[in-house]
């Protein structure tokens, strides 16, 4: 049972990080190929990445904390 839970947490963490990297690549490609919409914005093109990056870190830390907690409870 322990291995199954660890696998699910690892898959969730990997998926969340993968979605963030995919969105980062998409945004960069969009900026490179179509820079005009980003010129009209007052913020730099990478501003959404800062917010999504912070959200990704918070979610991953919560999942890691939950995984460690579950593993400690199962160890006892």
C-alpha positions in Angstrom: 0.0 0.0 0.0 2.9 2.4 0.8 4.4 2.0 -2.6 1.1 2.8 -4.3 0.6 6.0 -2.3 4.1 7.1 -3.0 3.6 6.4 -6.7 0.5 8.5 -6.8 2.1 11.4 -5.1 5.2 11.2 -7.3 2.9 11.2 -10.4 0.9 14.2 -9.2 4.1 16.1 -8.4 5.6 15.3 -11.8 2.4 16.2 -13.6 2.2 19.6 -11.9 5.8 20.4 -12.7 5.3 19.2 -16.3 2.3 21.4 -16.8 4.3 24.4 -15.5 7.2 23.7 -17.9 4.8 23.1 -20.8 3.0 26.4 -20.1 6.4 28.1 -19.9 7.5 26.8 -23.2 4.2 27.7 -24.8 4.4 31.3 -23.4 8.0 31.7 -24.7 7.1 30.3 -28.1 4.1 32.7 -28.3 6.3 35.6 -27.3 9.0 34.7 -29.9 6.5 34.2 -32.8 4.0 36.9 -31.9 5.6 39.7 -29.9 3.1 42.4 -30.8 0.5 41.7 -28.1 3.2 41.6 -25.5 4.5 45.0 -26.5 1.2 46.7 -25.6 1.2 45.3 -22.1 2.7 47.3 -19.2 4.2 44.2 -17.6 6.9 42.0 -19.1 5.9 38.9 -21.0 7.1 36.6 -18.3 5.0 38.0 -15.5 2.4 35.2 -15.6 5.3 32.7 -15.1 6.2 34.3 -11.8 2.7 33.8 -10.4 2.3 30.3 -11.9 5.7 29.3 -10.7 4.9 30.4 -7.1 1.6 28.5 -7.2 3.5 25.4 -8.6 6.0 25.6 -5.8 3.3 25.9 -3.1 1.3 23.0 -4.5 4.4 20.8 -4.8 5.4 21.6 -1.2 2.0 20.7 0.1 2.0 17.4 -1.8 5.5 16.6 -0.5 4.4 17.4 3.1 1.4 15.2 2.7 3.5 12.4 1.3 6.0 12.6 4.2 3.2 12.7 6.7 1.6 9.6 5.3 4.9 7.8 5.1 5.7 8.6 8.8 2.2 7.4 9.9 2.6 4.2 8.0 6.1 3.7 9.5 4.7 3.7 13.0 
